[in-house]
């Protein structure tokens, strides 16, 4: 552990403090988004996106101590992954991506995405999508299309949707990644039906959970998100080998400058309890899931 140091402020991130712990080499932010004004939002998206470009994100990396990144295409761009591909190209070999496509995507389009550093698809059941309603049929169709590539399917779903989708999720032919801790209500925590469903999926050995978006269900919030401690610790106890951490920068679901990314890393260490477990979640797990294993830390 090293003393907290101060750095310059970064757009869309509250405060200037660094995490309490110096992160291990190769630490990965496994969920973030790039919004670049050079790329136009989808016609279905009616909110003005923030300016959150690669250079700004690099400043956040320097503040936090991360070096690897997974860029996730936000709903803002519909099925246009150009901004994500451009960000991966700028960030280089230490970056991977998760794309958004519709069910009619062709093998050639998927191959082109793979060449650009994409290694998974996000299927969103929560926010508006350019194709309209997301269905379980779309989920299975896309999983079948990416199986040959060795990709994973990442889902963003409400807890009740996670429960309803469980039979489909159990039978997917590819690894499954669940966004933002399944959006589970911390008041229910590990005693609720949604956690039970997630635990069963984890027990199958082919599911991963992102320790991200703690603020989405927290009623306590900054700086400690103390109402999320029990839920995060329960996940770490149950499957530390299949968890990854993400900042979710630039935090578009939250009010401006209401999330301190360094505090989110401190929360991760509070969930983990030991630096070895934190290293597993920050370095080892994403190295395998996102194919960073061939890179030197």
N, C-alpha and C positions, 0 to 999 in steps of 0.2 A: 504494500500500500504506500502511496506517495501523497504528500500534502496537496490539497486543492490549489491549483494555480488559476490565474485569470487570463483571459484572452479577449480578443475583440468580439463584439456582438455579431451574430449571424442572422440574416433575415429569416423570419418565420420561426425563430427559436428564442425563447425567453432566457434572459440572463447571459452571463459571460463566464460562469464557473466551468471548470473541467470536472469530469467524474472523479469521485473520491479514490478510485483505484485506477492505476495505469493499466490500460488494456493490453492483452497479449498480442504479439506479432501475428498478423493475419486475421485480426478481428473483423467480422463481417456484419454490416448492416443489411439484413436480409429482406427488408421491405421499406422502400422509399419511392418517391415519385419525382420526375422532372417535368416541369411546365416551362416551356420555352416559347416566347411570343413569335418566334419564326414559324411555329406550327399552329394551324388554325384548329379551334375546337370543332367537334362534331356538331352537326345541325341540331341534334337532339338535346344538346347541353345548353342550358339557358343561364348558367352562372358564369361570371367572369373569372377565368382561372388566375391564380397568382403568377407572379414572375418568380420562378424558382429554378434557375438554370444550373448547369454543371459547375460553373466557377463558384457560385454561391455554395453549392453542396460541398465542394472541395474544402471550403473554409470550415464547414461543419465537421468534416472528417478530421481536419487538423485540430479542432477544438476537442473532439471526442477521443481521438486516437484510433479510429477505424481505418482500415486500408482496403477492404473488399466490400463490394456493393452489389445488391440485386435491385435493379431498376424495374418497377412494376408499372405497366401502362395503366394510367388512371381512366375512369369511365369518361372523363372529359373528352378524350380523343376518339371515342367509339372504338372501331376496329382498325383505326389507323395507328400503326406502331412506329411511324417514322421518327417521332420525337424520342421514343425509347431507344431505338436503334442508333440514332445520332448520339445519344448520351452514352451508350455502351462504347461506341467508337471513340468518343472523347476520353472516357475513363480508362479504356485499354483492357489489358489482359486480366486485371483484377476486378472486372465487372461482368455480370451476367444479367439476363433479363427474363421477365415473365410477361407474355404478350396477351392481348385480347383479340379473339377472332370470332366470327360467327360459325354456325354449324356447317355451312357450305364451303369452308376453306379448302383449298386444293392441296394435294401433296406438294406441288411445286412451291406454293406460297409458304408452306411449313418448312420446306427445305431452305428457302431463302431466309426465313427467320432464324433457323438454326445456324446458318452461316454467319449471321449477325450477332450471335451470342445468346439467343433465346434458348431456354432449357425447360420451359413450362408454360402452361396456359392458365389464365385466371378466368373463372366462371363466377359471375357476380349475381347473387339473388337479392341484394339489398338496395342498391342505387339504380337509377334509370339507365337502361342500356339502349344502344342505337337500334337493336333489332326488336325491341319491345320486351315481352315477358321472357324470362329465363326459365327453362323447363328441365326436368330430370332427364328427358330424352336428349336434350342438347348436351348435357353432361356426359352421358354414355357415348354419344356419337363422337364427341371430341376426344374422349379417352381412347376410343378405338383408333382414331386417326393418328394419335401421337405415340401409340405404343411402340411402333417400329423405331421411333427416334430415341426411346429411353427417357422421355420427358415425364414430368409430373403434372397433375391437375391441382390447381389451387382454388379453393372455394371461399367466397365471402357470403356468409349466411347468418340469419338470426337464429337464436337457439331453437325456436320451434321449427324452423326450416331444417336445421341440422337433424333434429329428431325425425321429421317426416322423410328426409332423404336417406336416413341410415341404411335401409336395405339396399339402395342403389350404391351408396358409398362403399359398403362392404364388398361389393362385387366388381369394383373397378379394376381393370387389368393393369393399371399404372399406379405409382405412388400418389398418395393424396396429401395435400398440405391444407390445413385449416387456418384461415386468417384470424388474426386479432383475438386469440384465445376463445374462439367460438362465440364472441360477444356474450359470454355467460354472465349473468347477474351475480355480482359478488355476494349479495345477500343470500343466495342459494348455494353458491360455491360448489364444493364437491358432493354436496348432499342432493343436488338437483338432478332431474332427469337428463338434461342436456349434458352435464358433466359425465353422467353414466354412459351416455351414448358415445361421447368422445373417448372415454376410457376404453370402451369395447373396441373402438376403431384402433386406438393405439396398441391394444393387446394383440391385434392381428399382425403387427410388425411392419405394416406398409403405410402407416399414417404418421404425419408430422404436424406439429402445432407451432404457430408463430406466437412467441411471447411479445406481442406488440399491441398498440392501441389500448393500453390500460385505462386511458382517460375516457374511452367511449362509454364505459359503464360505471366508472368511479363517481361517487357522490362527494368524496373528500377532496380529490384533486391534488394539485401542487401543495407542497413540494414532495410529499411522501407517498401519496396514493395508498394510505394505510389500509383502506377497506379492500384493496386488491391483494394484500399480502398472503392471506390464507389460500386463495385460489391459485396464485402463482406457485406457491410452495407445494401445493398438492400436485400440480403438474410436474414440477421438478422431481418430487419424490417418486412419482409413478413412471415417468419415461424420460429421464434426462438425456438419453441417447437419441431422442427424436424430437428435440426442441431446437428452434433457432430464434434469434432476437432481431427485431426490426424497430427502427425509429418511427416509421410512418411520416417522416418529414415530407412536405411542409405542413402537415397537420391540418388538412383542409376541412375536416369535420368539426374543428374547434374554433373558438373566437381567436382573432389575431393576437399573436404573442401571448398565448396562455399556456404554452407547453415548453418546459425546459428539457432539452434532450439529454443533458448531462444527468439530470435527476432521474430520467427514465433508465439510464444505465446503472445508477445507484440502486434503483428499484430491482433491476435484474440481479445485482449482487445480493440484495436482501432476500430475494427468492432462492438464490442458489446456496447461500450459506458458506461456500468455500470458493476460493479462486480456481481450484481445479475444475469444479463443476461449471463455473462461469466460462472457463477456457473451452470446455467441451461444447457449450452452447454457442459461443462466439466464434470458435475456430474450427473444431473438429467436425461438428455436425454439418455446418454449411459447406465445408470443404467437400464432403461426400455428396450431399443433396444437390449442390449447384456446380459440381465438377471443378472445384478449385484444387482438387487433390494433386494435380500434376504441376502445380505452381509451388515454388519455394516461398515460404512465409516471408 
